[in-house]
Amino acid sequence: MCHQCDCDTSIEQLLQNNRDWVDEINAIRPDFFETLSHQQKPEYLWIGCSDSRVPANELVKMDPGTIFVHRNIANLVNSSDMNVLSVIQYAVEILKVKHIIINGHYGCGGVIASMEEHNPSLIDHWVRPIRKYYQRKQTELDALPYEERVNRLCEINVVEQVRNICHVPAVRNAWKKGQHLAIHGFIYNIKDGRLKDLNVSIEDIQSAEKAVLRATDS
């Protein structure tokens, strides 16, 4: 069997799909690409999971150019991750986005990994913060059946990332300057395609401090 031939066929299919997509867009909206090339003024920064089943624009039926997207395993915002911090700073200070959305999903593999042992070393290091969230809520979580436990931890993880964003300097500076900026927590159900608002929106320093206090008390 020629594995190289299989690989070439798979890549060519991607390129053909792209040509088909361009033809379809041009037939419907002839000026689409010309207009798109002159602007990127998204109102939203979407921080989501790398899971291939959770594409940002498609979930909310938005065109390219309307959502600035960052994705990583389990949609984490860690203070040591210069990638996500630079994305947030660029989105807030240069693009002037009005909303930052943390979007998790039920059944997240990264969240499941945080509940298990014997992960590859880098993966285990990456999901360590989620393990700490589990420990804080262990009594609640251990009382749930396995699938519900995973999904509840997925929700907790989203809420914690919303709180983490409140500590990012670019976000706090924007609030101090009176820039309109709100942070939201969503979670996606792959089984039915629905997004759920977790109702943890934060839009100023005062509400951010209250959210931090709630986390400390819990």
Residue pairs with C-beta under 8 A, 6 or more apart in sequence:
22 33
25 32
25 33
26 32
26 33
36 63
36 64
36 65
39 65
40 65
40 68
40 95
41 65
41 95
42 65
42 66
42 67
42 68
42 91
42 95
42 97
43 66
43 97
43 98
43 99
44 66
44 67
44 68
44 97
44 98
44 99
44 100
44 101
45 67
45 68
45 69
45 70
45 87
45 88
45 91
45 92
45 95
45 97
45 99
45 100
45 101
46 56
46 67
46 68
46 69
46 70
46 101
46 103
47 70
47 71
47 72
47 75
47 77
47 84
47 87
47 88
47 100
47 101
47 102
47 103
47 161
48 54
48 56
48 69
48 70
48 71
48 75
48 102
48 103
48 104
49 71
49 72
49 73
49 74
49 75
49 103
49 104
49 105
49 108
49 110
50 71
50 72
50 73
51 105
51 108
51 109
53 105
53 190
54 103
54 105
54 188
54 190
56 62
56 67
56 69
56 71
56 103
57 63
57 64
57 66
57 67
57 69
59 103
59 188
59 193
59 195
60 67
60 195
68 87
68 91
68 95
68 97
70 83
70 84
70 87
70 88
72 81
72 83
72 84
73 109
73 110
73 123
73 126
73 127
74 104
74 108
74 109
74 110
74 111
74 114
74 126
74 127
74 130
74 157
75 102
75 103
75 104
75 108
75 157
75 158
75 161
76 84
76 110
76 126
76 129
76 130
76 157
76 161
77 84
77 88
77 102
77 161
77 164
77 165
77 168
78 84
78 129
78 164
79 85
79 164
79 167
85 168
85 170
88 100
88 165
88 168
88 170
88 171
89 168
89 169
89 170
91 97
91 100
92 100
92 170
92 171
92 174
92 179
92 181
93 170
93 173
93 174
96 179
97 181
98 180
98 181
98 182
99 181
99 182
99 183
99 184
100 165
100 171
100 181
100 182
100 183
100 184
101 183
101 184
101 185
101 186
102 158
102 161
102 162
102 165
102 183
102 184
102 185
102 186
103 158
103 186
103 187
103 188
103 195
104 111
104 154
104 155
104 157
104 158
104 161
104 185
104 186
104 187
104 188
105 154
105 187
105 188
105 189
105 190
106 150
106 151
106 154
106 187
106 188
106 189
106 190
106 191
107 147
107 150
107 151
107 154
107 190
108 150
108 154
108 157
110 123
110 126
110 127
110 130
111 127
111 130
111 150
111 153
111 154
111 157
112 150
113 119
113 123
113 124
113 127
114 127
114 128
114 130
114 131
114 134
114 153
115 131
115 134
115 149
115 150
115 153
119 127
129 160
130 153
130 157
133 153
133 156
133 157
133 160
134 141
134 153
134 156
136 218
137 152
137 153
137 156
137 218
140 152
141 149
141 152
141 153
142 149
144 152
154 187
155 187
155 198
158 185
158 186
158 187
158 198
158 200
159 185
159 198
159 200
160 215
161 185
162 183
162 184
162 185
162 200
162 202
162 211
163 208
163 211
163 212
163 215
165 171
165 183
166 172
166 183
166 202
166 208
166 211
166 212
171 181
171 183
172 205
172 208
174 181
175 181
175 204
175 205
175 208
176 205
180 203
181 203
182 201
182 202
182 203
183 201
183 202
183 203
184 197
184 200
184 201
185 197
185 198
185 199
185 200
185 201
186 195
186 196
186 197
186 198
187 195
187 196
187 198
188 194
188 195
188 196
189 195
189 196
200 211
202 208
202 211
